[in-house]
Amino acid sequence: MGDGPQQPILLVAGPTASGKSALALALAEEFRGTIINADSMQIYRDLRILTARPSEEDMARAPHRLYGVLDASETCSAARWARMAEVEIAAAFAAGRLPILVGGTGLYLRALLQGLAPLPEIPEAVRRRARALHRELGGEAFQALLRERDPESAARLNPRDRQRLVRAFEVVAATGRPLGDWQRMAEQKPGRPALALLLMPPRDQLATSIDRRFRDMVAAGAVEEVRALLARNLPPEVPVIRAVGVPELARHLIGEKSLESAILEGQQASRRYAKRQMTWFRRQMPDSPPLTVRSFPAQFSESLLSEIFSFIRLSLLTAHP
């Protein structure tokens, strides 16, 4: 592979528990790839089990980048991740390897492929006030307050989505302009040639896998991971505190829920998260140049590999020499 910004990259995307990591590993071994994490929680080192990071054995089979590289006390925005990913993509190309971006965080992928709006710097005093208001009011009342200043953002956000609600409030409070205005000012960078393999299993099949995997995580030590995380007394606004499964298992650890109830709630939270991911990918990843999207209505299995390998050779490697 040569060097240059127009070289194609490969994306492996889809909801949680769809088999993205296994597919990415098979691709890396077949096409001499470097796997680059595009999951907003797997980038943190504190929750290896609960975020389903690749095992040490899998990571030894092919180069893996941006897994467990940040401490839980840090915040990784989509823009920060995109900058880190660009470095790893360039390094992969320089080594003659195919960059394989794998993850279910749609905003991360959009930041890499299209760029993000040039949002303004928010004064720290405004940030503190927004977080304090959210803690005081709770999600639904805070959303109602946001609706008075930015009805567009309030209408599209879930009242449980604390991070995005607070962000929208910060922007309008600091600038007097709603978040949507800033987003529409985005200067989109030229698109990067990319092929996206999208795993979109049937809902019932995915729900079964999610439920089974959550129990497996608990059996493998997820409760102990959350216990160690809570012992750090991190600020409630750090993203890792909101990782799927953390709030549910935390309620068990403080005595509010039995372990079985926490597991059931964690499974439900995981299923809701998967549904949001699938909705995002259906709406936000159109199959149009320079992005080619191939969707597979199934979880990953080795029976798909022959078709996928042939598709990549025809559509990616030979189309963009």
Buried (B, 14 or more C-beta within 10 A) or exposed (E): BEEEEEBBBBBBBBBBBBBBBBBBBBBBEBBBBBBBBBBBBBBBBBBBBBBBBBEEEBBEBBBBBBBBBBEBEEEBBBBBBBEBBBEBBBBBBEEEBBBBBBBBBBBBBBBBBBBBBEBEEBEEEBBEBBBEBBEEEEBEEBBEBBBEBBEBBBEEBEBEBBEBBBBBBBBBBBBEEBBBBBBEEEEEEEBBBBBBBBBBBEEEBBBBBBBEBBEEBBEEBBBEBBBEBBEEEBEEBBBBBBBBBBBBBBBBBEEEBEEEEBBBBBBBBBBEBBBBBBEBBEEEBEEEEBBBBBBBEBBBEEEBBEEBBEBBEEBBBEEBE
